[in-house]
């Protein structure tokens, strides 16, 4: 009978991205800090969108594509934040309604 051996190949085949190279390492922190950082990011995207729209309207730049991309990024980030809020509230309500 043949013995089964496990080879530990630490190199990825060409063209394959390993999981640790794909996503940057995040610092560990509290859930509250993560939410605060996310809210700051959404706020920054909204500010950039507003600034881009203002620059387009005043004629400082004429690239409507970049303005629309900034507006969509802001919109998607805000909608995502609202879904997280809704799911968090729903989870809280479920926990509070659990029988003791």
Biopython code that builds the backbone (N, CA, C, O; Angstrom):
import numpy as np
from Bio.PDB.StructureBuilder import StructureBuilder

atoms = [
    (1, "UNK", "N", (0.841, -1.160, 0.000)),
    (1, "UNK", "CA", (0.000, 0.000, 0.000)),
    (1, "UNK", "C", (0.896, 1.236, 0.000)),
    (1, "UNK", "O", (1.940, 1.246, 0.653)),
    (2, "UNK", "N", (0.493, 2.281, -0.733)),
    (2, "UNK", "CA", (1.282, 3.505, -0.821)),
    (2, "UNK", "C", (0.991, 4.398, 0.371)),
    (2, "UNK", "O", (-0.155, 4.522, 0.806)),
    (3, "UNK", "N", (2.044, 5.023, 0.898)),
    (3, "UNK", "CA", (1.864, 5.996, 1.967)),
    (3, "UNK", "C", (1.380, 7.309, 1.368)),
    (3, "UNK", "O", (1.794, 7.708, 0.280)),
    (4, "UNK", "N", (0.502, 7.963, 2.098)),
    (4, "UNK", "CA", (0.004, 9.257, 1.658)),
    (4, "UNK", "C", (0.881, 10.325, 2.289)),
    (4, "UNK", "O", (1.063, 10.355, 3.506)),
    (5, "UNK", "N", (1.418, 11.194, 1.460)),
    (5, "UNK", "CA", (2.235, 12.292, 1.975)),
    (5, "UNK", "C", (1.587, 13.605, 1.575)),
    (5, "UNK", "O", (0.991, 13.726, 0.504)),
    (6, "UNK", "N", (1.713, 14.567, 2.442)),
    (6, "UNK", "CA", (1.177, 15.899, 2.186)),
    (6, "UNK", "C", (2.355, 16.813, 1.904)),
    (6, "UNK", "O", (3.268, 16.950, 2.718)),
    (7, "UNK", "N", (2.315, 17.425, 0.752)),
    (7, "UNK", "CA", (3.380, 18.355, 0.406)),
    (7, "UNK", "C", (2.942, 19.756, 0.764)),
    (7, "UNK", "O", (1.823, 20.171, 0.462)),
    (8, "UNK", "N", (3.825, 20.471, 1.403)),
    (8, "UNK", "CA", (3.541, 21.845, 1.785)),
    (8, "UNK", "C", (4.200, 22.752, 0.766)),
    (8, "UNK", "O", (5.384, 23.068, 0.883)),
    (9, "UNK", "N", (3.453, 23.163, -0.215)),
    (9, "UNK", "CA", (3.965, 24.040, -1.252)),
    (9, "UNK", "C", (3.585, 25.464, -0.884)),
    (9, "UNK", "O", (2.409, 25.827, -0.930)),
    (10, "UNK", "N", (4.571, 26.271, -0.520)),
    (10, "UNK", "CA", (4.278, 27.630, -0.083)),
    (10, "UNK", "C", (4.163, 28.601, -1.236)),
    (10, "UNK", "O", (3.691, 29.721, -1.043)),
    (11, "UNK", "N", (4.579, 28.209, -2.430)),
    (11, "UNK", "CA", (4.477, 29.093, -3.575)),
    (11, "UNK", "C", (3.191, 28.803, -4.336)),
    (11, "UNK", "O", (2.798, 27.649, -4.500)),
    (12, "UNK", "N", (2.550, 29.858, -4.791)),
    (12, "UNK", "CA", (1.337, 29.716, -5.576)),
    (12, "UNK", "C", (1.712, 29.497, -7.029)),
    (12, "UNK", "O", (2.755, 29.970, -7.480)),
    (13, "UNK", "N", (0.877, 28.789, -7.760)),
    (13, "UNK", "CA", (1.136, 28.647, -9.190)),
    (13, "UNK", "C", (1.072, 30.016, -9.866)),
    (13, "UNK", "O", (0.431, 30.928, -9.342)),
    (14, "UNK", "N", (1.720, 30.173, -11.012)),
    (14, "UNK", "CA", (1.673, 31.460, -11.706)),
    (14, "UNK", "C", (0.244, 31.863, -12.022)),
    (14, "UNK", "O", (-0.561, 31.034, -12.445)),
    (15, "UNK", "N", (-0.074, 33.141, -11.817)),
    (15, "UNK", "CA", (-1.406, 33.650, -12.114)),
    (15, "UNK", "C", (-2.398, 33.507, -10.984)),
    (15, "UNK", "O", (-3.524, 33.995, -11.092)),
    (16, "UNK", "N", (-2.012, 32.849, -9.897)),
    (16, "UNK", "CA", (-2.919, 32.671, -8.771)),
    (16, "UNK", "C", (-2.472, 33.598, -7.656)),
    (16, "UNK", "O", (-1.302, 33.609, -7.272)),
    (17, "UNK", "N", (-3.414, 34.375, -7.140)),
    (17, "UNK", "CA", (-3.112, 35.305, -6.062)),
    (17, "UNK", "C", (-3.519, 34.656, -4.755)),
    (17, "UNK", "O", (-4.651, 34.195, -4.608)),
    (18, "UNK", "N", (-2.602, 34.619, -3.811)),
    (18, "UNK", "CA", (-2.942, 34.020, -2.528)),
    (18, "UNK", "C", (-3.828, 34.969, -1.730)),
    (18, "UNK", "O", (-3.858, 36.170, -1.998)),
    (19, "UNK", "N", (-4.539, 34.436, -0.762)),
    (19, "UNK", "CA", (-5.493, 35.225, 0.008)),
    (19, "UNK", "C", (-4.813, 36.355, 0.759)),
    (19, "UNK", "O", (-5.376, 37.444, 0.870)),
    (20, "UNK", "N", (-3.608, 36.118, 1.279)),
    (20, "UNK", "CA", (-2.969, 37.178, 2.049)),
    (20, "UNK", "C", (-2.401, 38.272, 1.159)),
    (20, "UNK", "O", (-2.126, 39.363, 1.659)),
    (21, "UNK", "N", (-2.213, 38.036, -0.133)),
    (21, "UNK", "CA", (-1.766, 39.078, -1.038)),
    (21, "UNK", "C", (-2.940, 39.863, -1.596)),
    (21, "UNK", "O", (-2.777, 41.009, -2.014)),
    (22, "UNK", "N", (-4.114, 39.262, -1.606)),
    (22, "UNK", "CA", (-5.294, 39.882, -2.193)),
    (22, "UNK", "C", (-5.827, 41.017, -1.333)),
    (22, "UNK", "O", (-6.124, 42.098, -1.844)),
    (23, "UNK", "N", (-5.950, 40.782, -0.049)),
    (23, "UNK", "CA", (-6.529, 41.781, 0.841)),
    (23, "UNK", "C", (-5.468, 42.276, 1.811)),
    (23, "UNK", "O", (-4.719, 41.478, 2.375)),
    (24, "UNK", "N", (-5.398, 43.582, 2.007)),
    (24, "UNK", "CA", (-4.424, 44.089, 2.961)),
    (24, "UNK", "C", (-4.806, 43.691, 4.384)),
    (24, "UNK", "O", (-5.986, 43.542, 4.702)),
    (25, "UNK", "N", (-3.823, 43.525, 5.213)),
    (25, "UNK", "CA", (-4.075, 43.174, 6.604)),
    (25, "UNK", "C", (-4.742, 44.351, 7.306)),
    (25, "UNK", "O", (-4.314, 45.497, 7.164)),
    (26, "UNK", "N", (-5.769, 44.061, 8.048)),
    (26, "UNK", "CA", (-6.459, 45.109, 8.780)),
    (26, "UNK", "C", (-6.043, 45.054, 10.241)),
    (26, "UNK", "O", (-5.751, 43.994, 10.795)),
    (27, "UNK", "N", (-6.026, 46.226, 10.837)),
    (27, "UNK", "CA", (-5.683, 46.249, 12.249)),
    (27, "UNK", "C", (-6.870, 45.747, 13.053)),
    (27, "UNK", "O", (-8.025, 46.007, 12.714)),
    (28, "UNK", "N", (-6.569, 45.032, 14.112)),
    (28, "UNK", "CA", (-7.659, 44.515, 14.923)),
    (28, "UNK", "C", (-8.138, 45.620, 15.849)),
    (28, "UNK", "O", (-7.339, 46.330, 16.460)),
    (29, "UNK", "N", (-9.429, 45.748, 15.940)),
    (29, "UNK", "CA", (-10.011, 46.770, 16.779)),
    (29, "UNK", "C", (-11.410, 46.354, 17.175)),
    (29, "UNK", "O", (-11.861, 45.250, 16.871)),
    (30, "UNK", "N", (-12.071, 47.241, 17.844)),
    (30, "UNK", "CA", (-13.411, 46.919, 18.296)),
    (30, "UNK", "C", (-14.417, 47.099, 17.155)),
    (30, "UNK", "O", (-14.136, 47.739, 16.142)),
    (31, "UNK", "N", (-15.565, 46.526, 17.353)),
    (31, "UNK", "CA", (-16.643, 46.641, 16.366)),
    (31, "UNK", "C", (-17.060, 48.100, 16.234)),
    (31, "UNK", "O", (-17.340, 48.576, 15.134)),
    (32, "UNK", "N", (-17.100, 48.798, 17.345)),
    (32, "UNK", "CA", (-17.452, 50.219, 17.326)),
    (32, "UNK", "C", (-16.464, 51.037, 16.520)),
    (32, "UNK", "O", (-16.858, 51.939, 15.781)),
    (33, "UNK", "N", (-15.182, 50.729, 16.656)),
    (33, "UNK", "CA", (-14.159, 51.444, 15.892)),
    (33, "UNK", "C", (-14.299, 51.164, 14.401)),
    (33, "UNK", "O", (-14.108, 52.056, 13.574)),
    (34, "UNK", "N", (-14.635, 49.912, 14.062)),
    (34, "UNK", "CA", (-14.835, 49.567, 12.663)),
    (34, "UNK", "C", (-16.012, 50.347, 12.088)),
    (34, "UNK", "O", (-15.932, 50.849, 10.967)),
    (35, "UNK", "N", (-17.096, 50.451, 12.841)),
    (35, "UNK", "CA", (-18.254, 51.215, 12.368)),
    (35, "UNK", "C", (-17.917, 52.691, 12.224)),
    (35, "UNK", "O", (-18.332, 53.335, 11.260)),
    (36, "UNK", "N", (-17.170, 53.223, 13.170)),
    (36, "UNK", "CA", (-16.770, 54.630, 13.101)),
    (36, "UNK", "C", (-15.914, 54.885, 11.867)),
    (36, "UNK", "O", (-16.110, 55.880, 11.169)),
    (37, "UNK", "N", (-14.968, 53.996, 11.596)),
    (37, "UNK", "CA", (-14.122, 54.133, 10.406)),
    (37, "UNK", "C", (-14.952, 54.063, 9.135)),
    (37, "UNK", "O", (-14.702, 54.809, 8.188)),
    (38, "UNK", "N", (-15.935, 53.173, 9.106)),
    (38, "UNK", "CA", (-16.793, 53.040, 7.929)),
    (38, "UNK", "C", (-17.635, 54.296, 7.719)),
    (38, "UNK", "O", (-17.801, 54.755, 6.589)),
    (39, "UNK", "N", (-18.160, 54.843, 8.799)),
    (39, "UNK", "CA", (-18.935, 56.083, 8.689)),
    (39, "UNK", "C", (-18.065, 57.224, 8.193)),
    (39, "UNK", "O", (-18.513, 58.045, 7.393)),
    (40, "UNK", "N", (-16.829, 57.281, 8.661)),
    (40, "UNK", "CA", (-15.901, 58.311, 8.191)),
    (40, "UNK", "C", (-15.631, 58.160, 6.696)),
    (40, "UNK", "O", (-15.571, 59.150, 5.967)),
    (41, "UNK", "N", (-15.468, 56.909, 6.242)),
    (41, "UNK", "CA", (-15.227, 56.653, 4.825)),
    (41, "UNK", "C", (-16.422, 57.090, 3.978)),
    (41, "UNK", "O", (-16.248, 57.696, 2.921)),
    (42, "UNK", "N", (-17.633, 56.782, 4.442)),
    (42, "UNK", "CA", (-18.840, 57.179, 3.707)),
    (42, "UNK", "C", (-18.941, 58.694, 3.673)),
    (42, "UNK", "O", (-19.276, 59.274, 2.640)),
    (43, "UNK", "N", (-18.656, 59.331, 4.785)),
    (43, "UNK", "CA", (-18.690, 60.791, 4.844)),
    (43, "UNK", "C", (-17.674, 61.405, 3.887)),
    (43, "UNK", "O", (-17.968, 62.390, 3.208)),
    (44, "UNK", "N", (-16.477, 60.820, 3.836)),
    (44, "UNK", "CA", (-15.436, 61.328, 2.937)),
    (44, "UNK", "C", (-15.863, 61.167, 1.471)),
    (44, "UNK", "O", (-15.638, 62.063, 0.657)),
    (45, "UNK", "N", (-16.477, 60.028, 1.138)),
    (45, "UNK", "CA", (-16.953, 59.820, -0.234)),
    (45, "UNK", "C", (-18.041, 60.816, -0.605)),
    (45, "UNK", "O", (-18.072, 61.310, -1.732)),
    (46, "UNK", "N", (-18.939, 61.117, 0.339)),
    (46, "UNK", "CA", (-19.987, 62.093, 0.073)),
    (46, "UNK", "C", (-19.386, 63.484, -0.126)),
    (46, "UNK", "O", (-19.829, 64.239, -0.992)),
    (47, "UNK", "N", (-18.380, 63.818, 0.676)),
    (47, "UNK", "CA", (-17.728, 65.117, 0.542)),
    (47, "UNK", "C", (-17.024, 65.224, -0.810)),
    (47, "UNK", "O", (-17.116, 66.255, -1.476)),
    (48, "UNK", "N", (-16.319, 64.157, -1.222)),
    (48, "UNK", "CA", (-15.641, 64.157, -2.524)),
    (48, "UNK", "C", (-16.644, 64.278, -3.658)),
    (48, "UNK", "O", (-16.385, 64.968, -4.644)),
    (49, "UNK", "N", (-17.790, 63.614, -3.527)),
    (49, "UNK", "CA", (-18.826, 63.696, -4.542)),
    (49, "UNK", "C", (-19.366, 65.116, -4.649)),
    (49, "UNK", "O", (-19.505, 65.656, -5.747)),
    (50, "UNK", "N", (-19.665, 65.709, -3.516)),
    (50, "UNK", "CA", (-20.177, 67.082, -3.513)),
    (50, "UNK", "C", (-19.160, 68.054, -4.104)),
    (50, "UNK", "O", (-19.516, 68.962, -4.855)),
    (51, "UNK", "N", (-17.890, 67.853, -3.754)),
    (51, "UNK", "CA", (-16.831, 68.714, -4.269)),
    (51, "UNK", "C", (-16.692, 68.557, -5.783)),
    (51, "UNK", "O", (-16.507, 69.542, -6.497)),
    (52, "UNK", "N", (-16.781, 67.328, -6.267)),
    (52, "UNK", "CA", (-16.687, 67.077, -7.701)),
    (52, "UNK", "C", (-17.860, 67.707, -8.447)),
    (52, "UNK", "O", (-17.676, 68.278, -9.522)),
    (53, "UNK", "N", (-19.043, 67.608, -7.894)),
    (53, "UNK", "CA", (-20.221, 68.228, -8.509)),
    (53, "UNK", "C", (-20.062, 69.744, -8.529)),
    (53, "UNK", "O", (-20.366, 70.394, -9.529)),
    (54, "UNK", "N", (-19.587, 70.300, -7.423)),
    (54, "UNK", "CA", (-19.388, 71.748, -7.342)),
    (54, "UNK", "C", (-18.360, 72.210, -8.385)),
    (54, "UNK", "O", (-18.554, 73.239, -9.031)),
    (55, "UNK", "N", (-17.269, 71.450, -8.548)),
    (55, "UNK", "CA", (-16.253, 71.796, -9.536)),
    (55, "UNK", "C", (-16.797, 71.702, -10.959)),
    (55, "UNK", "O", (-16.422, 72.496, -11.822)),
    (56, "UNK", "N", (-17.676, 70.736, -11.205)),
    (56, "UNK", "CA", (-18.276, 70.605, -12.530)),
    (56, "UNK", "C", (-19.204, 71.777, -12.818)),
    (56, "UNK", "O", (-19.190, 72.334, -13.916)),
    (57, "UNK", "N", (-20.009, 72.146, -11.829)),
    (57, "UNK", "CA", (-20.973, 73.230, -12.019)),
    (57, "UNK", "C", (-20.260, 74.569, -12.214)),
    (57, "UNK", "O", (-20.686, 75.384, -13.033)),
    (58, "UNK", "N", (-19.184, 74.799, -11.471)),
    (58, "UNK", "CA", (-18.470, 76.078, -11.578)),
    (58, "UNK", "C", (-17.509, 76.115, -12.754)),
    (58, "UNK", "O", (-16.955, 77.172, -13.058)),
    (59, "UNK", "N", (-17.297, 74.980, -13.428)),
    (59, "UNK", "CA", (-16.435, 74.953, -14.594)),
    (59, "UNK", "C", (-14.970, 74.722, -14.292)),
    (59, "UNK", "O", (-14.136, 74.866, -15.185)),
    (60, "UNK", "N", (-14.625, 74.367, -13.057)),
    (60, "UNK", "CA", (-13.220, 74.100, -12.726)),
    (60, "UNK", "C", (-12.706, 72.870, -13.455)),
    (60, "UNK", "O", (-11.521, 72.792, -13.781)),
    (61, "UNK", "N", (-13.574, 71.921, -13.709)),
    (61, "UNK", "CA", (-13.237, 70.781, -14.567)),
    (61, "UNK", "C", (-14.481, 70.376, -15.345)),
    (61, "UNK", "O", (-15.608, 70.652, -14.934)),
    (62, "UNK", "N", (-14.256, 69.725, -16.462)),
    (62, "UNK", "CA", (-15.377, 69.377, -17.341)),
    (62, "UNK", "C", (-15.545, 67.877, -17.497)),
    (62, "UNK", "O", (-16.260, 67.432, -18.395)),
    (63, "UNK", "N", (-14.912, 67.094, -16.655)),
    (63, "UNK", "CA", (-14.982, 65.640, -16.768)),
    (63, "UNK", "C", (-16.230, 65.129, -16.047)),
    (63, "UNK", "O", (-16.202, 64.860, -14.846)),
    (64, "UNK", "N", (-17.307, 65.003, -16.788)),
    (64, "UNK", "CA", (-18.578, 64.559, -16.200)),
    (64, "UNK", "C", (-18.511, 63.096, -15.774)),
    (64, "UNK", "O", (-19.225, 62.678, -14.863)),
    (65, "UNK", "N", (-17.649, 62.312, -16.437)),
    (65, "UNK", "CA", (-17.537, 60.895, -16.095)),
    (65, "UNK", "C", (-17.008, 60.713, -14.679)),
    (65, "UNK", "O", (-17.536, 59.905, -13.916)),
    (66, "UNK", "N", (-15.976, 61.454, -14.330)),
    (66, "UNK", "CA", (-15.415, 61.357, -12.975)),
    (66, "UNK", "C", (-16.419, 61.843, -11.933)),
    (66, "UNK", "O", (-16.494, 61.302, -10.830)),
    (67, "UNK", "N", (-17.180, 62.856, -12.290)),
    (67, "UNK", "CA", (-18.206, 63.362, -11.377)),
    (67, "UNK", "C", (-19.286, 62.321, -11.138)),
    (67, "UNK", "O", (-19.722, 62.124, -10.004)),
    (68, "UNK", "N", (-19.720, 61.654, -12.204)),
    (68, "UNK", "CA", (-20.750, 60.624, -12.064)),
    (68, "UNK", "C", (-20.219, 59.418, -11.289)),
    (68, "UNK", "O", (-20.949, 58.821, -10.498)),
    (69, "UNK", "N", (-18.963, 59.060, -11.510)),
    (69, "UNK", "CA", (-18.371, 57.948, -10.768)),
    (69, "UNK", "C", (-18.307, 58.286, -9.287)),
    (69, "UNK", "O", (-18.632, 57.446, -8.447)),
    (70, "UNK", "N", (-17.892, 59.503, -8.955)),
    (70, "UNK", "CA", (-17.822, 59.926, -7.554)),
    (70, "UNK", "C", (-19.212, 59.914, -6.918)),
    (70, "UNK", "O", (-19.366, 59.506, -5.767)),
    (71, "UNK", "N", (-20.225, 60.361, -7.667)),
    (71, "UNK", "CA", (-21.595, 60.384, -7.137)),
    (71, "UNK", "C", (-22.107, 58.958, -6.912)),
    (71, "UNK", "O", (-22.762, 58.694, -5.904)),
    (72, "UNK", "N", (-21.821, 58.046, -7.828)),
    (72, "UNK", "CA", (-22.260, 56.656, -7.672)),
    (72, "UNK", "C", (-21.543, 55.964, -6.517)),
    (72, "UNK", "O", (-22.163, 55.208, -5.769)),
    (73, "UNK", "N", (-20.245, 56.214, -6.364)),
    (73, "UNK", "CA", (-19.508, 55.642, -5.234)),
    (73, "UNK", "C", (-20.136, 56.092, -3.926)),
    (73, "UNK", "O", (-20.338, 55.296, -3.008)),
    (74, "UNK", "N", (-20.438, 57.371, -3.858)),
    (74, "UNK", "CA", (-21.055, 57.921, -2.656)),
    (74, "UNK", "C", (-22.418, 57.289, -2.404)),
    (74, "UNK", "O", (-22.742, 56.933, -1.271)),
    (75, "UNK", "N", (-23.206, 57.152, -3.450)),
    (75, "UNK", "CA", (-24.545, 56.584, -3.324)),
    (75, "UNK", "C", (-24.495, 55.124, -2.881)),
    (75, "UNK", "O", (-25.242, 54.720, -1.989)),
    (76, "UNK", "N", (-23.626, 54.339, -3.492)),
    (76, "UNK", "CA", (-23.523, 52.916, -3.150)),
    (76, "UNK", "C", (-23.027, 52.752, -1.718)),
    (76, "UNK", "O", (-23.530, 51.905, -0.980)),
    (77, "UNK", "N", (-22.042, 53.557, -1.321)),
    (77, "UNK", "CA", (-21.510, 53.477, 0.045)),
    (77, "UNK", "C", (-22.591, 53.825, 1.063)),
    (77, "UNK", "O", (-22.698, 53.180, 2.106)),
    (78, "UNK", "N", (-23.397, 54.851, 0.757)),
    (78, "UNK", "CA", (-24.464, 55.245, 1.681)),
    (78, "UNK", "C", (-25.535, 54.157, 1.780)),
    (78, "UNK", "O", (-26.004, 53.843, 2.874)),
    (79, "UNK", "N", (-25.920, 53.587, 0.642)),
    (79, "UNK", "CA", (-26.925, 52.515, 0.654)),
    (79, "UNK", "C", (-26.415, 51.298, 1.433)),
    (79, "UNK", "O", (-27.167, 50.671, 2.180)),
    (80, "UNK", "N", (-25.145, 50.974, 1.253)),
    (80, "UNK", "CA", (-24.549, 49.853, 1.974)),
    (80, "UNK", "C", (-24.550, 50.130, 3.483)),
    (80, "UNK", "O", (-24.862, 49.247, 4.282)),
    (81, "UNK", "N", (-24.201, 51.358, 3.862)),
    (81, "UNK", "CA", (-24.204, 51.727, 5.272)),
    (81, "UNK", "C", (-25.624, 51.613, 5.863)),
    (81, "UNK", "O", (-25.797, 51.166, 6.997)),
    (82, "UNK", "N", (-26.620, 52.018, 5.089)),
    (82, "UNK", "CA", (-27.996, 51.929, 5.573)),
    (82, "UNK", "C", (-28.438, 50.476, 5.721)),
    (82, "UNK", "O", (-29.188, 50.157, 6.644)),
    (83, "UNK", "N", (-27.992, 49.593, 4.837)),
    (83, "UNK", "CA", (-28.330, 48.176, 4.962)),
    (83, "UNK", "C", (-27.680, 47.573, 6.201)),
    (83, "UNK", "O", (-28.293, 46.767, 6.901)),
    (84, "UNK", "N", (-26.446, 47.964, 6.466)),
    (84, "UNK", "CA", (-25.777, 47.490, 7.684)),
    (84, "UNK", "C", (-26.540, 47.972, 8.907)),
    (84, "UNK", "O", (-26.750, 47.211, 9.851)),
    (85, "UNK", "N", (-26.956, 49.236, 8.893)),
    (85, "UNK", "CA", (-27.743, 49.786, 10.007)),
    (85, "UNK", "C", (-29.038, 49.002, 10.192)),
    (85, "UNK", "O", (-29.393, 48.639, 11.313)),
    (86, "UNK", "N", (-29.741, 48.742, 9.095)),
    (86, "UNK", "CA", (-31.016, 48.014, 9.179)),
    (86, "UNK", "C", (-30.817, 46.592, 9.709)),
    (86, "UNK", "O", (-31.600, 46.122, 10.535)),
    (87, "UNK", "N", (-29.779, 45.913, 9.241)),
    (87, "UNK", "CA", (-29.505, 44.546, 9.707)),
    (87, "UNK", "C", (-29.104, 44.542, 11.179)),
    (87, "UNK", "O", (-29.483, 43.640, 11.927)),
    (88, "UNK", "N", (-28.346, 45.537, 11.590)),
    (88, "UNK", "CA", (-27.929, 45.632, 12.993)),
    (88, "UNK", "C", (-29.135, 45.856, 13.894)),
    (88, "UNK", "O", (-29.246, 45.231, 14.949)),
    (89, "UNK", "N", (-30.031, 46.732, 13.492)),
    (89, "UNK", "CA", (-31.236, 46.991, 14.284)),
    (89, "UNK", "C", (-32.126, 45.751, 14.325)),
    (89, "UNK", "O", (-32.686, 45.424, 15.371)),
    (90, "UNK", "N", (-32.259, 45.059, 13.194)),
    (90, "UNK", "CA", (-33.069, 43.836, 13.166)),
    (90, "UNK", "C", (-32.471, 42.767, 14.080)),
    (90, "UNK", "O", (-33.208, 42.070, 14.778)),
    (91, "UNK", "N", (-31.141, 42.630, 14.084)),
    (91, "UNK", "CA", (-30.492, 41.651, 14.964)),
    (91, "UNK", "C", (-30.695, 42.031, 16.423)),
    (91, "UNK", "O", (-30.944, 41.165, 17.262)),
    (92, "UNK", "N", (-30.591, 43.310, 16.730)),
    (92, "UNK", "CA", (-30.820, 43.786, 18.108)),
    (92, "UNK", "C", (-32.253, 43.477, 18.542)),
    (92, "UNK", "O", (-32.477, 42.997, 19.654)),
    (93, "UNK", "N", (-33.218, 43.749, 17.669)),
    (93, "UNK", "CA", (-34.624, 43.465, 17.998)),
    (93, "UNK", "C", (-34.848, 41.974, 18.242)),
    (93, "UNK", "O", (-35.581, 41.603, 19.159)),
    (94, "UNK", "N", (-34.222, 41.112, 17.428)),
    (94, "UNK", "CA", (-34.359, 39.672, 17.618)),
    (94, "UNK", "C", (-33.790, 39.247, 18.975)),
    (94, "UNK", "O", (-34.391, 38.446, 19.690)),
    (95, "UNK", "N", (-32.636, 39.790, 19.309)),
    (95, "UNK", "CA", (-32.005, 39.431, 20.586)),
    (95, "UNK", "C", (-32.867, 39.907, 21.743)),
    (95, "UNK", "O", (-33.039, 39.181, 22.722)),
    (96, "UNK", "N", (-33.408, 41.104, 21.647)),
    (96, "UNK", "CA", (-34.223, 41.639, 22.737)),
    (96, "UNK", "C", (-35.551, 40.889, 22.887)),
    (96, "UNK", "O", (-36.116, 40.862, 23.980)),
    (97, "UNK", "N", (-36.050, 40.291, 21.828)),
    (97, "UNK", "CA", (-37.302, 39.555, 21.892)),
    (97, "UNK", "C", (-37.139, 38.083, 22.230)),
    (97, "UNK", "O", (-38.126, 37.347, 22.268)),
    (98, "UNK", "N", (-35.909, 37.639, 22.478)),
    (98, "UNK", "CA", (-35.688, 36.241, 22.841)),
    (98, "UNK", "C", (-36.218, 35.985, 24.250)),
    (98, "UNK", "O", (-36.047, 36.807, 25.150)),
    (99, "UNK", "N", (-36.858, 34.840, 24.424)),
    (99, "UNK", "CA", (-37.333, 34.510, 25.787)),
    (99, "UNK", "C", (-36.124, 34.180, 26.677)),
    (99, "UNK", "O", (-35.125, 33.622, 26.224)),
    (100, "UNK", "N", (-36.252, 34.537, 27.923)),
    (100, "UNK", "CA", (-35.157, 34.289, 28.872)),
    (100, "UNK", "C", (-35.274, 32.919, 29.470)),
    (100, "UNK", "O", (-34.442, 32.531, 30.290)),
]
sb = StructureBuilder()
sb.init_structure("model")
sb.init_model(0)
sb.init_chain("A")
sb.init_seg("    ")
for serial, (resi, resn, name, xyz) in enumerate(atoms, 1):
    if name == "N":
        sb.init_residue(resn, " ", resi, " ")
    sb.init_atom(name, np.array(xyz, "f"), 0.0, 1.0, " ", f" {name:<3s}", serial, name[0])
structure = sb.get_structure()
